[in-house]
Amino acid sequence: MVLCPVIGKLQHKHVVLASASPRRQEILSNAGLRFEVVPSRFKEKLRKASFATPYAYAMETAKQKALEVASRMHQKDLRAPDVVIGADTIVVVGAVILEKPVDKQDAYRMLSRLNGKEHSVFTGVAIVHCCSKDGRLDTEVSEFYEETTVKFSELSEELLWEYINSGEPMDKAGGYGIQAQGGMLVEYVHGDFLNVVGFPLNHFCKELARLYYPPRPEDLHRVRHASIPAVDTFENLSDMEAGGSDPGQSAEGGRGGQQADGDRSQAPGAPDAALNGADGRPPLPAGLLELMDGFKASKVLFTACKLKLFDMLKDQGPLKAVDIARKLNACAGGTEWLLDVCVALGLLEKTHRGYSNTEVATLHLASDGEHSLQGLAEYNDAHVWGVFTRLGPAVQEGADQTRGALGVMEEEGHLSQSREMTLQFMRAMHSLSKLTAHHVATAFDLSRFTSACDLGGCTGILARELAQEYPRLQVTVFDLPEVTELSGGFQRGGRQTERIRFVPGDFFKDNLPEADLYVLSRILQDWPDDKLHKLLSRISSSCKPGGGLLVAEAAAEEKERASRRPRLRALSAGQPRSPDEHRWLLQRHGFQDVRVARAGDLLHVVLGTRAVP
Ligand SMILES: Cc1cn([C@H]2C[C@H](O)[C@@H](COP(=O)(O)OP(=O)(O)OP(=O)(O)O)O2)c(=O)[nH]c1=O
């Protein structure tokens, strides 16, 4: 069965897998690809230090493996295969690249390095298209890489040696095989599992799609780059290629326009499959209409939050519309409209007994819950809404682009405006931090530090999580006086609170409190380059050799930068920086052994150690 038709594109070609890896052979043949196996003789000896990133090294090795096979086959028969695929898998922990162990001691060294920690597995892949011209070999190379994060449990020496003696580690990068007994060592995996096993099949199919079906301008509204087009989409495209119907029309019948995944953020012009016209009229732009109305839905949510509707229904629901209107001291007709829209938006449920919260509303929209996002809704309504009404003039007049098109930080300037505004801002940050603090605190093992200072730590949510996770850690929250003054209102009791103190100050002007570990969570993105360097250099001067700097920022790997949330936020807060940019920033300011890890779905975290100046 060929599930992904792009694999079928290679059906009549002479495809060679330049790899001895049985795992790669299995993954590709399971996917329906037919190929010959010719292991590469390229010696994996490129100088690692000459590559800017580990994945550049893996991609180059993959390319050299494939090119070696292509040229050997060409020399032998004066005929080259059509396509040669090469791959190289490496394990990266800190700045160290691990390949296959040379002996048991080497395997032990590798596994000890990985023990209890998170690491990255990169596979570089090269797809080499070959052709023979006048006895000469011409090649065209496309290459890409995939990264997967893997965390090992804390493992005893005994277990490590038992595993090594099983013989499994010897032919595998990093000295383990996640697909077999090595799977028992692994606590979690973020990303493509097959990438760890040696071949990122999903990304490979996307790459083939890119190569074999480059989108025509008129197709761009239908096919999303980031996904492997659905089978139906491909069939349409193949038909077109074979002289079939026009793409606009081929979407008819409710098949061609399907999105490849369940992401609701479909391209706005993507036709709704069920509603396409059958007579040459353009399909209904359902996604676009949804975008046109998006602001109305936000305002309904904000208004319901402001009226404390979800609080009322959490405690007293279900309630009839008239009773809700009475309690809100609002007009009955208007209240009923609002309630019905909330039902349509999935925020409320309506039965014969009246209106009640949906689960998501009770969890995230009632104000007192552990996971409440009320503060964020309130802040977006009171402030960000207004900022976005200035988008048109800001684009025309050209604001400071380092701060996004709107030229203002969402938070800027309001801390000093009024106590109420400061509180609103703090509630918004508090809401957001609750979603991410645990991931930030546990992305790395920070138990070697005994004191930490969370710069711009606001209500102390992350400080609390750090103190909870590391029982020896004393945590200082350093923030502007107007913030620390109000932070008391956000504190909950608990033993870890004794190890948290709030210190008022400005991190651009005042001496930073002493600490082994400095933390900047969602701070750097808000500042333009000059301020950012000033802040990092102040931290670097305060941090003792061996101390650490932990930076948490919105996840912004290349593939994510184009997605909806970071893009919208970038309008008011500037373009998010990638993990590599953060790694470079820390290195530039005197931090070494810089490691990057994913912290949940929203953030990435970077940890560096202060070098001896
Ligand atoms: C981390 C990890 C790696 N591996 C394997 C995948 C690769 O086969 C190997 C990494 O070595 P590679 O040098 O990438 O590949 P290889 O030597 O096996 O084959 P060739 O060079 O001929 O293409 O490690 C696993 O099987 N499971 C794992 O969990």
The ligand as an SDF file (V2000), in Angstrom:
LIG
                    3D

 29 30  0  0  0  0  0  0  0  0999 V2000
   19.4380    7.2000   18.9290 C   0  0  0  0  0  0  0  0  0  0  0  0
   19.1890    5.9830   18.0700 C   0  0  0  0  0  0  0  0  0  0  0  0
   19.9490    5.7160   16.9630 C   0  0  0  0  0  0  0  0  0  0  0  0
   19.7360    4.6060   16.2140 N   0  0  0  0  0  0  0  0  0  0  0  0
   20.5620    4.3070   15.0380 C   0  0  0  0  0  0  0  0  0  0  0  0
   20.0820    4.9370   13.7330 C   0  0  0  0  0  0  0  0  0  0  0  0
   21.2990    4.8300   12.8690 C   0  0  0  0  0  0  0  0  0  0  0  0
   21.2710    3.5760   12.2160 O   0  0  0  0  0  0  0  0  0  0  0  0
   22.4480    4.8550   13.8640 C   0  0  0  0  0  0  0  0  0  0  0  0
   23.2660    6.1120   13.7330 C   0  0  0  0  0  0  0  0  0  0  0  0
   24.3130    5.9130   12.8710 O   0  0  0  0  0  0  0  0  0  0  0  0
   24.4330    6.5170   11.4100 P   0  0  0  0  0  0  0  0  0  0  0  0
   25.8630    6.7980   11.1450 O   0  0  0  0  0  0  0  0  0  0  0  0
   23.4680    7.6260   11.2070 O   0  0  0  0  0  0  0  0  0  0  0  0
   23.9270    5.3270   10.4770 O   0  0  0  0  0  0  0  0  0  0  0  0
   24.4800    3.8820   10.3160 P   0  0  0  0  0  0  0  0  0  0  0  0
   25.9520    3.8140   10.5620 O   0  0  0  0  0  0  0  0  0  0  0  0
   23.6270    2.9320   11.1200 O   0  0  0  0  0  0  0  0  0  0  0  0
   24.1750    3.6090    8.8010 O   0  0  0  0  0  0  0  0  0  0  0  0
   24.7930    4.3610    7.5340 P   0  0  0  0  0  0  0  0  0  0  0  0
   25.9100    5.2750    7.9520 O   0  0  0  0  0  0  0  0  0  0  0  0
   25.2570    3.2590    6.6460 O   0  0  0  0  0  0  0  0  0  0  0  0
   23.6400    5.1170    6.9560 O   0  0  0  0  0  0  0  0  0  0  0  0
   21.8730    4.8140   15.1550 O   0  0  0  0  0  0  0  0  0  0  0  0
   18.7220    3.7100   16.5440 C   0  0  0  0  0  0  0  0  0  0  0  0
   18.5160    2.7080   15.8650 O   0  0  0  0  0  0  0  0  0  0  0  0
   17.9520    3.9830   17.6290 N   0  0  0  0  0  0  0  0  0  0  0  0
   18.1390    5.0640   18.4190 C   0  0  0  0  0  0  0  0  0  0  0  0
   17.3870    5.2640   19.4030 O   0  0  0  0  0  0  0  0  0  0  0  0
  1  2  1  0
  2  3  2  0
  2 28  1  0
  3  4  1  0
  4  5  1  0
  4 25  1  0
  5  6  1  0
  5 24  1  0
  6  7  1  0
  7  8  1  0
  7  9  1  0
  9 10  1  0
  9 24  1  0
 10 11  1  0
 11 12  1  0
 12 13  2  0
 12 14  1  0
 12 15  1  0
 15 16  1  0
 16 17  2  0
 16 18  1  0
 16 19  1  0
 19 20  1  0
 20 21  2  0
 20 22  1  0
 20 23  1  0
 25 26  2  0
 25 27  1  0
 27 28  1  0
 28 29  2  0
M  END
$$$$
